[in-house]
Amino acid sequence: MPYQRINDLDIYYEEFGYGEPILFLHSGYSRGVLAFSGQIQPFYAAGYRCLYPDYRGHGRTKCKNMNWDSALIAEDMIRFLDSLKIEKVHLIGYSTGGGVAYYIASKHPERVKTIISIGNGGVIDSVGAENFLPEALLNQGANEFIENIKHLHAEAHGGDWQEYLRQEVKDWKEHPCIRDEEWARITMPMLLIAGENDDFATKERLEKIKNTCLQAEIFIVKNCGHRPHFTNEEGKMVNEKMLTFLRNAQG
């Protein structure tokens, strides 16, 4: 599978299809094709060029520098698009990826055709973050989670899974941090998706985004939590909503 060499890192990514490009931005603790496994075939079949990169510090992306955050990842993604000679792109971001999408759209609005956020309320919410520090996980006996982190991100952290977890928690506690004037730059078509039981992306938080980004459409998925687009939740419904939104946005 391909890598793109960008400054100090080699970004690993999967690519499927041709047509209008969509950049899928994954959640924390995950990787591109895992966070969006339920979107690969539907969006490929719909005629889109689907890009699923692993962030700096995640998956198979390689970098000697272990320091990262969502704002830096957003700039990495701009350079990633540059390397592929893609001028404008649709963004679909899940959880942490929603925050990355907000950064890209607010700092580089000329590069974004549309933005879809899933499970991100646009504010810092660090509730529960400390429970994912390596010491806390060891005390909890969360051996299965630790082993998954060791193997899932082995090429990115090079064996230092503890530092990987510390970086995840640091990012969780500090991002997204977007100023009012930056929100005002997000004027492209926008769809905000959340499960009705998602404490991180509540209806109230999404409505606050809409107060500034008046063009934003809110879609609350009933009987779902933080992962409404997963196949074992309401993946088919959410896919249909996103594809319809994209078609309408393209006229």
Buried (B, 14 or more C-beta within 10 A) or exposed (E): EEBBEBEEBBBBBBBBBEEBBBBBBBBBBBBBBBBBBBBBEBBBEBEBBBBBBBBBBBBBBBBEEBEBBBBBBBBBBBBBBEEBEBEBBBBBBBBBBBBBBBBBBBBBBEBBBBBBBBBBBBBBBEEEBEEBBBEBBEEEEBEEBBEEBEEBBBBBBBEEBBBBBBBBBBBBEBBBBBEEEBBEBBEBBBBBBBBEBBBBBBBEBBEBBBEBBEEBBBBBBEEBBBBBBBEEBBBEBBBEBBBEBBEEBEE
